[in-house]
């Protein structure tokens, strides 16, 4: 609240789902999002970035502009720009993005389509 009692606008530029949080259902965000907890359902970020933390356990289809995966994802992963699968990351599902970076130690069990742009 401001000095005159009116609500002040939010200053966040990204959302966060913490380690102690479990979400069941559809997550839709109009800002960048980091998930360190658990999500069962679907995650749609449209033209925003999604980061999956090291301890995160995701059982959902993911759609975003850019996706960084450090944790475990069971579901299809689609990005309109890029997917960055880090050494601690794993995907059990299909991957679709114009660009895919995969670090040593990362795993994918599914079909990979890369090199063609799509609209989420």
C-alpha positions in Angstrom: 0.0 0.0 0.0 1.1 3.5 -0.7 1.1 6.3 1.9 -2.4 7.4 0.9 -3.8 3.8 1.3 -4.1 2.9 -2.4 -2.8 -0.4 -3.5 0.6 -0.3 -5.3 1.1 -2.2 -8.5 3.0 -5.5 -8.4 6.7 -5.2 -9.1 7.4 -8.8 -9.9 8.5 -9.8 -13.3 8.4 -13.6 -12.7 6.3 -16.1 -10.8 7.5 -18.9 -8.6 6.1 -22.2 -7.3 8.2 -23.2 -4.4 9.5 -26.6 -3.2 6.7 -27.0 -0.7 4.0 -26.4 -3.2 2.1 -29.0 -5.2 -0.3 -27.9 -8.0 -2.9 -30.2 -9.5 -4.5 -28.9 -12.7 -3.7 -26.3 -15.4 -1.1 -23.6 -14.7 -1.4 -20.5 -17.0 1.0 -17.6 -16.6 1.4 -14.3 -18.4 4.9 -13.8 -16.9 8.1 -15.9 -16.7 7.7 -18.7 -14.2 10.1 -20.9 -12.1 8.9 -24.1 -10.6 10.8 -25.8 -7.8 7.8 -27.9 -6.5 5.4 -30.3 -8.1 2.9 -29.8 -10.9 0.4 -32.5 -12.2 -1.6 -31.2 -15.1 -0.5 -28.8 -17.8 1.7 -25.6 -17.9 1.1 -22.9 -20.5 3.2 -19.8 -20.7 2.7 -18.7 -24.3 5.3 -16.0 -25.0 7.1 -16.3 -21.7 10.0 -18.4 -20.2 9.7 -21.4 -17.9 12.4 -22.8 -15.6 12.1 -26.2 -14.0 14.3 -26.3 -10.8 16.6 -29.2 -9.9 14.3 -30.8 -7.3 11.1 -30.2 -9.3 8.8 -33.1 -10.3 6.6 -32.2 -13.2 3.9 -34.5 -14.6 2.5 -32.1 -17.2 2.7 -31.0 -20.8 4.8 -27.8 -21.1 4.3 -25.0 -23.6 6.4 -21.8 -23.5 8.7 -19.5 -25.5 11.8 -20.8 -23.8 12.2 -23.7 -21.3 15.1 -24.6 -19.0 14.8 -28.0 -17.4 17.0 -29.0 -14.4 14.5 -31.4 -12.8 12.2 -34.2 -13.9 9.5 -33.8 -16.5 7.0 -36.4 -17.5 5.0 -35.0 -20.5 5.4 -33.4 -23.8 7.6 -30.3 -24.0 7.1 -27.6 -26.6 9.0 -24.3 -27.0 8.6 -21.7 -29.7 12.3 -20.6 -29.4 14.4 -23.1 -27.4 14.7 -25.8 -24.8 17.8 -26.1 -22.6 18.0 -29.5 -20.9 20.6 -29.3 -18.1 22.8 -32.2 -16.8 20.3 -32.9 -13.9 17.3 -32.7 -16.2 15.2 -35.5 -17.7 12.2 -35.6 -20.0 9.9 -38.6 -20.4 7.9 -37.5 -23.4 8.2 -35.8 -26.8 10.2 -32.7 -27.3 9.5 -30.0 -30.0 11.5 -26.8 -30.4 13.5 -24.9 -33.1 16.6 -25.2 -30.9 17.5 -27.8 -28.3 20.6 -27.8 -26.1 21.2 -30.9 -24.1 24.0 -31.2 -21.5 25.9 -34.4 -20.8 24.0 -36.4 -18.2 20.6 -35.2 -19.3 18.1 -37.8 -20.6 15.2 -37.8 -23.0 12.9 -40.8 -23.5 10.7 -39.8 -26.4 10.7 -38.3 -29.9 12.7 -35.1 -30.5 11.7 -32.6 -33.2 14.1 -29.7 -33.6 14.9 -27.1 -36.2 11.4 -25.9 -37.2 9.6 -23.0 -35.6 6.0 -23.5 -34.3 3.5 -21.3 -32.5 2.6 -22.5 -29.0 
